[in-house]
Amino acid sequence: MTAAQTPAAEAKAAADAKSLAAEIATLRHEIATLARALKEPAQDALGPIGDEAARLADRLTEQGERAAATLGRQVEEQPVLSLLLAFAVGFLGGRLLSR
């Protein structure tokens, strides 16, 4: 390369880099727009399912808390029977798992 071609090549490279940066910025904008366009219908379609799942989780949590409270009362009212039942369940579980 000669000295005269070097500034021209540098100018072309700078112009190409500037053009490439502009194309990348445009591509980023288009990808962001596409992502938003795909996200909104998906949220609309899955919104009711998510709401129903949240309601189901709340109901299961409430039922679990009630069952734990009932079990706690049962243990307090009949501690010996609760201890014997716990032993029997543990014994049977151990026998089943040892096979």
Secondary structure, 3 states (H helix, E strand, C coil): CCCCHHHHHHHHHHHHHHHHHHHHHHHHHHHHHHHHHHHHHHHHHHHHHHHHHHHHHHHHHHHHHHHHHHHHHHHHHCHHHHHHHHHHHHHHHHHHHCC
